[in-house]
């Protein structure tokens, strides 16, 4: 092997090692095949998702930095029986993708790219949905299994990608870009008179839903240092209230 090839190989391996060291960690959602959704009891009370006060947050990562933004919640319903969530679902408006860390033409360029066929293909798949299949109290055993909740990004421990003091474990079917998979993640749920709030932060592998642009497994993407990590940090704040639903904020 000549020196030129050795140099190229060394640079590639170094970049790959650097990339692995920078990859974000944190609470990984358990992902499996889609599950059957059981019928909600007729005695359950329905709470309408307040779209104006609810949103999904996302962080995407690459070796040299990150981008973050939101996706609007179109609407949905949470069903409550005897003070506990029994079921429910909400719909995300994929045309309402917003990039928060950029401005002007750079913001518009990334927003349009995320909407394109390289990522979410919103013209073909304008919405994504999450439908609850089960909710259980978050136990000490779950916390021990997950280990430390902190997340490390670019060698720095941060807490903005993890949820402190979860109260429940939520399982549901996430449908995105025509693919439906079950995910399980910790959440903080509060049910008071007339209102339900739910908050969560967790990681998913975007490639499992067919979002494969410049994914980690591509040799060329690594060699060109244009890698985008498969890991995406997802969070949501959902507020649901008794009464008529509130439209999504524009």
C-alpha positions as CSV (number, residue, x, y, z in Angstrom):
1,X,0.0,0.0,0.0
2,X,1.5,3.3,-1.0
3,X,1.9,6.3,1.3
4,X,-1.0,8.2,-0.3
5,X,-3.5,5.4,0.4
6,X,-2.2,5.1,4.0
7,X,-2.6,8.8,4.5
8,X,-6.2,8.8,3.2
9,X,-7.0,5.7,5.3
10,X,-5.6,7.3,8.4
11,X,-7.6,10.5,7.8
12,X,-10.8,8.5,7.3
13,X,-10.2,6.4,10.4
14,X,-9.4,9.5,12.4
15,X,-12.6,11.2,11.2
16,X,-14.7,8.1,12.0
17,X,-13.2,7.9,15.5
18,X,-13.8,11.6,16.1
19,X,-17.4,11.2,14.9
20,X,-18.0,8.4,17.3
21,X,-16.7,10.4,20.2
22,X,-19.0,13.3,19.4
23,X,-22.2,11.3,18.9
24,X,-24.9,12.3,21.4
25,X,-26.0,9.9,24.0
26,X,-29.0,9.9,26.4
27,X,-32.3,8.3,26.9
28,X,-33.0,5.9,24.0
29,X,-36.6,5.1,23.1
30,X,-37.2,1.4,22.9
31,X,-38.3,0.7,19.3
32,X,-40.2,-2.4,18.1
33,X,-42.9,-3.4,15.7
34,X,-46.2,-1.5,15.8
35,X,-48.6,-2.7,18.4
36,X,-52.3,-3.1,18.4
37,X,-54.2,-0.2,19.8
38,X,-56.9,-1.3,22.3
39,X,-60.3,0.4,22.3
40,X,-60.7,3.1,24.9
41,X,-63.4,2.6,27.5
42,X,-66.6,4.4,26.9
43,X,-66.4,5.8,30.5
44,X,-63.1,7.6,29.7
45,X,-63.1,11.3,29.6
46,X,-61.7,12.9,26.4
47,X,-59.4,15.9,26.7
48,X,-58.7,17.9,23.5
49,X,-55.1,18.6,22.7
50,X,-54.5,22.4,22.8
51,X,-52.5,22.8,19.6
52,X,-51.6,26.4,20.3
53,X,-49.8,25.3,23.6
54,X,-48.3,22.0,22.4
55,X,-45.3,21.3,20.2
56,X,-42.7,18.8,19.3
57,X,-39.0,19.8,19.7
58,X,-36.1,18.2,17.7
59,X,-32.3,18.3,17.8
60,X,-30.3,17.0,14.9
61,X,-26.5,16.4,15.3
62,X,-23.4,16.2,13.2
63,X,-19.7,16.1,14.2
64,X,-19.3,19.8,13.8
65,X,-22.5,21.0,15.5
66,X,-26.2,20.7,15.7
67,X,-29.5,22.2,14.5
68,X,-32.8,22.4,16.4
69,X,-36.4,23.5,15.9
70,X,-40.0,22.5,16.4
71,X,-42.8,20.8,14.6
72,X,-46.4,22.0,15.1
73,X,-49.1,19.8,16.7
74,X,-52.2,19.8,14.6
75,X,-54.5,18.4,17.2
76,X,-55.5,15.2,19.1
77,X,-57.2,13.7,22.1
78,X,-56.1,12.2,25.4
79,X,-58.5,9.8,27.1
80,X,-58.4,9.6,30.9
81,X,-60.1,7.0,33.2
82,X,-59.9,7.1,37.0
83,X,-57.2,9.7,37.0
84,X,-54.9,7.8,34.5
85,X,-54.3,8.1,30.8
86,X,-55.9,5.2,29.0
87,X,-55.3,6.2,25.4
88,X,-55.1,9.0,23.0
89,X,-53.3,10.3,19.9
90,X,-52.0,13.5,18.4
91,X,-51.1,14.6,14.9
92,X,-48.0,16.6,13.8
93,X,-48.1,19.0,10.9
94,X,-44.9,18.2,9.0
95,X,-45.4,21.3,6.9
96,X,-45.0,23.3,10.2
97,X,-41.3,22.3,10.6
98,X,-39.5,25.3,12.1
99,X,-35.7,25.8,12.4
100,X,-34.9,27.9,15.4
101,X,-31.1,28.2,15.4
102,X,-30.8,29.8,11.9
103,X,-32.1,33.0,10.3
104,X,-32.8,34.4,6.8
105,X,-31.8,32.4,3.8
106,X,-30.0,29.7,5.8
107,X,-33.1,29.0,7.9
108,X,-35.2,28.8,4.7
109,X,-32.7,26.6,3.0
110,X,-32.6,24.0,5.9
111,X,-36.4,24.2,6.4
112,X,-37.0,23.4,2.7
113,X,-34.4,20.6,2.8
114,X,-36.1,19.0,5.8
115,X,-39.4,19.1,3.9
116,X,-37.8,17.5,0.8
117,X,-37.5,13.9,-0.1
118,X,-34.1,13.8,1.5
119,X,-35.7,13.9,4.9
120,X,-39.5,14.0,5.6
121,X,-41.0,14.2,2.1
122,X,-43.8,16.3,3.4
123,X,-45.5,16.7,0.1
124,X,-46.2,12.9,0.1
125,X,-46.5,12.6,3.9
126,X,-47.9,15.9,5.2
127,X,-48.6,14.6,8.7
128,X,-47.0,12.3,11.3
129,X,-49.0,10.7,14.2
130,X,-48.4,9.2,17.6
131,X,-51.0,6.9,19.1
132,X,-50.8,5.6,22.7
133,X,-50.9,1.9,23.3
134,X,-50.1,1.8,27.0
135,X,-49.1,4.0,29.9
136,X,-47.6,2.8,33.2
137,X,-46.1,4.3,36.3
138,X,-42.4,4.9,36.0
139,X,-40.6,2.7,38.5
140,X,-37.3,2.6,40.2
141,X,-36.5,-0.6,38.2
142,X,-36.9,1.4,35.0
143,X,-34.6,4.1,36.2
144,X,-32.0,1.6,37.2
145,X,-32.2,-0.1,33.8
146,X,-31.7,3.2,32.0
147,X,-28.8,4.2,34.2
148,X,-27.6,7.8,34.3
149,X,-30.0,10.2,32.5
150,X,-27.3,12.7,31.5
151,X,-26.5,13.3,27.9
152,X,-23.0,13.9,26.5
153,X,-22.7,16.0,23.3
154,X,-19.3,17.1,22.0
155,X,-17.6,15.9,25.2
156,X,-19.8,18.1,27.3
157,X,-22.5,16.8,29.7
158,X,-25.8,18.6,29.3
159,X,-29.2,18.2,30.6
160,X,-31.4,19.8,27.9
161,X,-31.8,16.5,26.0
162,X,-33.0,14.4,29.0
163,X,-36.1,14.5,31.2
164,X,-35.6,14.9,34.9
165,X,-37.9,13.0,37.3
166,X,-40.2,11.1,34.9
167,X,-43.5,9.9,36.3
168,X,-44.7,7.4,33.6
169,X,-43.5,5.2,30.8
170,X,-45.4,5.7,27.6
171,X,-45.7,3.3,24.7
172,X,-47.3,4.1,21.4
173,X,-47.1,3.8,17.6
174,X,-45.2,6.6,15.9
175,X,-46.0,6.9,12.2
176,X,-43.7,9.0,10.1
177,X,-43.0,9.0,6.4
178,X,-45.3,6.1,5.9
179,X,-43.6,3.8,8.5
180,X,-45.2,2.8,11.8
181,X,-43.1,1.6,14.8
182,X,-43.8,1.3,18.5
183,X,-41.7,3.4,20.8
184,X,-41.4,3.4,24.6
185,X,-40.0,6.4,26.5
186,X,-40.1,8.1,30.0
187,X,-42.5,11.0,30.4
188,X,-43.6,13.5,33.0
189,X,-47.4,13.4,33.2
190,X,-49.8,15.6,35.2
191,X,-53.5,15.2,35.4
192,X,-55.5,17.9,37.2
193,X,-59.1,19.1,37.1
194,X,-59.8,19.9,33.5
195,X,-56.2,19.5,32.1
196,X,-53.6,17.0,31.1
197,X,-50.0,17.9,30.5
198,X,-47.2,15.5,29.2
199,X,-43.6,16.2,28.7
200,X,-40.9,13.9,27.3
201,X,-37.3,13.9,25.8
202,X,-35.7,10.9,24.2
203,X,-33.5,9.8,21.3
204,X,-34.7,7.9,18.2
205,X,-32.9,6.5,15.2
206,X,-34.3,8.4,12.2
207,X,-33.2,5.8,9.7
208,X,-35.7,3.3,11.1
209,X,-38.4,5.5,9.6
210,X,-36.7,5.8,6.3
211,X,-35.1,9.2,6.9
212,X,-31.7,8.2,5.5
213,X,-30.0,11.3,4.1
214,X,-26.2,11.1,4.7
215,X,-26.7,8.5,7.4
216,X,-23.9,7.2,9.5
217,X,-23.5,3.9,7.6
218,X,-22.4,5.6,4.4
219,X,-18.7,5.4,3.7
220,X,-18.7,8.4,1.4
221,X,-20.6,10.5,3.9
222,X,-18.0,9.7,6.5
223,X,-15.1,10.3,4.2
224,X,-16.4,13.7,3.1
225,X,-17.1,14.7,6.8
226,X,-20.7,15.5,5.8
227,X,-22.1,12.9,8.3
228,X,-25.4,13.6,9.9
229,X,-26.0,11.3,12.9
230,X,-28.9,8.9,12.8
231,X,-29.7,9.8,16.4
232,X,-32.2,12.6,16.7
233,X,-33.3,14.0,20.1
234,X,-37.1,14.4,20.3
235,X,-39.1,16.1,22.9
236,X,-42.7,17.2,23.3
237,X,-44.9,19.3,25.4
238,X,-48.5,18.3,25.2
239,X,-51.4,20.2,26.9
240,X,-54.9,18.8,26.6
241,X,-58.0,20.3,28.1
242,X,-61.7,19.5,28.5
243,X,-63.9,21.3,26.0
244,X,-63.4,22.4,22.4
245,X,-59.9,22.0,20.9
246,X,-57.7,25.0,20.3
247,X,-56.1,25.5,16.8
248,X,-52.4,25.4,16.3
249,X,-50.6,28.7,16.5
250,X,-49.5,30.2,13.2
